[in-house]
Amino acid sequence: MTAEVQIRSVSHRFQSFTALEGIDLEIAAGEFIVLLGPSGCGKTTLLSIIGGFLTPSEGEVLIGGRDMTRVAPKDRPTTTMFQDYALFPHMNLRDNVAFGLRMRGVGRKARHDRALEMLEMVGLAAFAARKPHALSGGQRQRVALARALAVEPDVLLLDEPLGALDLKLRRQMQDELKNIQRKVGTTFIHVTHDQEEAMAIADRIVVMNRGHIEHFGTPEDVYLRPRTLFSADFMGEMNRIPVRREGGTSISPLGPLPFDLGEGLLCLRPENIGFDGSFSMGRARLQEVAFFGTHHRCHFVPLKAPDLTLTVNLPQGAHPAPGAEVELFGRDPVLLSEDV
């Protein structure tokens, strides 16, 4: 089962505080969507409105073309999976997974068969008789996912389900979550504040800030072609270089650019500056360097703009000694307005 979700002009206020304002969003059936943003940006409020735990102050929520704005959570074709998993400690895994089916009046054999099918999908069928306390955090996460999918929701809502896991396990579960979503085809809407997690699992990312959508697009689009300075900075490090326009030429503190970008801030990811590229950024002195395993994170000071520091990610073993002067080049620049 799967369905599209439409959010139409949704706003929500908690007394005098506006948590969401004029949210419009179209989610296709079977998409894996991630709501991404800092604490207080409105992502959890939006998830709660989709799930029916909150009624918006204004606007509509449609699921599968049906108006669900004021429908109770139990009557919606949605299931929510929370960070703490909420497994019943006195039940074995089979009965935990079958619980939602039991509440819907499904017969004992049918719900047990379905529960074992879901446990098989998440690789835990052999543990069906165990209690949750005998499992690792990643295994409990998979049981919670099996239980949520057992009732065949059209839309699965995930509220930071990987937040309690350590880094290595979280990355493993990101892969598993994406693989399971592709297998079942259910629409997934996932909340997180982790940019790396969003890019690893999402078909499209909704970047949110102060109750508004800053950018909605594929991970590549959001990272490489951000639409606002907030989106650019939130998705990772970004070098900002002021650019002014004179006589049809864009001029930065590093000198004239070989293309006309207009005026604003020239934004470059650290990995898009190096010893080759599409345009020269002039000579710069390496101030400091740190090894991050996959790359060297370097700070360069341009000779033409000593008040400017450029953060540059260079490949392993490909950095000069601190104090050395080299010519830097840039590629894939993005120009953004300061007032956006």
N, C-alpha and C positions, 0 to 999 in steps of 0.2 A: 504494500500500500504506500502511496505517496501522493502529495498534493502541492500545488503552488500556494504561496502566501503573499497577500497584498496588504500593505500598510498604507492607509490613505489619510494624509494630513493629521497624523496622531500627535497630540500634545498631552502632557500630563503635569499636574501641579500637586505638590504636597504643601497645602496651605499657601504661603507666599513664595515658596521655592518652585521654580519651573525646572522640572527634571528632563522633560522632552518638549520640543517645540517644532511643530510642522514637519513631522517625519513622514516621508514618502519612500516606499521601498517595494520593489517587485522581486520576489524570489521564485525561481522556476522550480517545478516539481523535480525532485531528485538531486537538487543542488546541495552542496556542503558549504554553508555560509558561516562566516565567523564575524561576530560583533566584537570589535577590538577598540580599546581605549583605556585611559587612566581611570583610577577610582573616581566615582562621581560624575562620569561622562554621560550616564543614562543607559548604558548597555544592558544592565541587569533589569532596570525598569522596563525597557522595551521587551526583553525576554518574558518578564512576568505578565505584560499585557498580552503577548501572543499566547501564553499559556492560560490566560484567564484568571490569574491571581490578582490582577489589578484591572480596573475598568478605566480606560483613558478619559481624561477630562473632555477631550474633543477627538474626533476622527473615527475611523473604522478599521476593523481587522477582518479580512476575508481569508478563509482557508478552503481551498478547493472550490472557490467561487461562492461560498456560503458566508453570510455575515455572522461572525462569531463574537462581535464586540462585547455583547452582554451575556454570552453563554457561559455557564459554570465550567470550571476545569474538567470535572468528571464527564461532562457531556461533549467535550471537544475531541476531535481526532488527533490529540496530541498527548505525548508523555514527556515528563520532565525528569532528567537525571541530575541529581545534585552532587556537590563536591564530596559530601560525607557518605555517599552511597546509600545510607539508611537501610542497610540489610538487617533482617530480624535475627538476632543472635541465637535464639532457641530453635530456629528452623534450619534444616539442612539446605544445601544449595538448590536441589531440585524444587523443594517447597518454596524457597525464596523466589525463584524464577517463576513459579506457577502461581504466585499469590494474586497477581492482577487478574489472571484468568479465573481464579476461584471467586474473586469478588464479582466477576461478570457472569457467574453461574455456569461456567464451563464444567462438564463432567470430569470426574477424577482421572479416568484413563486418558482422556483427550488432553487435559492440561498437563499431566505428567509426561505424555509423549511429546508435547510441544516444548515443555521445559527441557527435556533431554536433548531435543533437536537444537535448541538455542545454546545449551551448554556445549554441545558438540561444535557448534559454529565458533565459539570463543575458546575452544580447546580445553574445556574443563569437564567433559562428560565423565571422565574417570573419577572425578571428585564429587559426584552428585550427592553422595551420602555424607559428605563432610559438613561441618559447621563453619560459618564465616571466620571465627577466631583462628582456625587452622590454616588460613590463607595469607599470602603476602598482600601488600597493598595493591599491586598490579592485578593479582587474581581477583580481589574483591571488586576492583573497578570493572573487570570483565563480567563478573556475575551481575553487577548492577546494570551493565549495558544489555546483557541477555534478558534480564527481567523487563527492562524498558521496551525492548523490541518484541518480546513474547506476545504482547497484546496487539501487535501489528498496527502501530500508530501511523497516520499519514505524515506526521511531522514529529521528529524527536528534538526536544530542547535540552541542551547540555549547559549547565551553569558551572563553569570552571571545573570540570570533572577531573582534570589532571593536576590541579594545583597542589595537592598534598603529596605528590610523588617526587622522588629525587630526580635529578637531571637525566641520568642514564635511562631510568625506567620511564620517565616522561617521554623521552624521544622514542623509545620502543613502543609505547602505547599510542603515540601519535600515528605511527605507521599502521598499527593494528586497527585503530579507529577508522582510518581512511579506507583500509582494505575492507573492513566490515561494511562500511557505508556503501562502497561500490557494489558489494555483493548483494545487499538487501535492497538498494535503490531508494531508501526512505529519505525524505528531505531532512537534513540535519541543520540546526541553527545552534551554534556553539559560541559561548561567551568566554573571552579570555582577555588578560592584559599583557600577555606574552607575545611579542611580535614574531619571534622565531616560530612559535607554535602555530600562529595564524598562517604564516607563509607555508608551513609544512603540510597543513591539512586542508586549507580552504580552496574551493573553486573560485569564490570571490570573497573579498574582505570589505566589511563596513567599518571604516575608521570614524569613531565618534569622539566628540569634544563638546562639553557644556550643553548637552541636549540636542546637538545638531550632528548631521552627517557631513564630515569633511571630505570624504572620498569613498566611492563604492566601485570596486573594480577587481580584476584579477591580481594575484600577488605580484606578478611582474609589473603590471600597470601601476599599482599603488607604490611599489618600491622605486621603480625606475622613472616614472612620470608622475610624481605627486602633484596634486592640484593646489595645495595650500602649504604654507610654511609649517603649520602644525603637523600636517600629514608627513611632510618631508622629514621633520625632526623626530617625530614619534617613531617612525619606521626604521630609525638607525641614525648613525652619525652623518652629518652633512656639513660640508664646507660652504660658507656663504661669502661671496665676494660682491661688493656693490658695483653696479654698472650704470653709467650714464650715457646718454646719446648725444653726439655732436656731429652735425652734418652727415647723417646717414651712417655713422660709425659708432659701434658700441665700444666704450672705453672703460677699462677697469683700472685699479691701482697698479696692476701688472703691465699695463699698456693697452693699445688698441687690440680688439679682437678681430679675427679674420672673417667675421660674419656679423650681421646686424641682428641682435637679439632684442633691441629696444632698451628700456630702462627697468631697473629693479635689482634683484639679487640673483647673481649667477650661482647656482647650487650644483655642487659636485660631490658625489659619494667618494669616500677615501680610496676605494678600489678603482675609481675612474681617474686617478692621477698617478702618473708613473713616469718611466723613462721613454715611453713612446705614446702616441695618441694622435688625435686629429688637429690639435692646435697647441702652440707653445705657450707656456705660462712663465717663461723666463727662467733665470737662474735662481737657485735657492740654496740655503745652507741647512744641513741636517743638524738639528738641535739636540734631539734625543730619540731613542729607539727602544722598543720593548718587544720581546718575542712572545707571540700568542699561540704558538703551535702551528696553526695553519698559515700564519702570515706574520710579518713584522709591522707593528704599528709605529709609524714615524711622525715626528713633528718637524716640518721644514719652515724656515723663515725666508720669504722672498727677498732678494737683494733690493728690488725696487720698492718694496712695501714692508719695511722692518717692523711695523706695528701689526702686521697680519701673520697669523700662524696657520699653516695648512696641515691637516691630518691626512696622512697618506698610508695606505696598506700596501706593502710590497711583498712579493713572494718570498718563500723561505730562501735564505742565503743570498738575497738580491738587494741588500742595502749597503750603502757606503759607510765609512766610519764617521762617527759624530764629528762635526766641524767641516766635513767635506762640502764642496760646492758643486752642484749638478744642475743640468737643465731639466725642468719638469714639463710634462705634457698632459693635457686633459682630453677627455672624450665624454660623449653623452651628457652635455650640460643641459640643465633645466633652468629657465628664468622664471622667477616667481615675484609677485608684487608684495611689498612689505605690508600693505594694508589689507591683505586677504587673510 
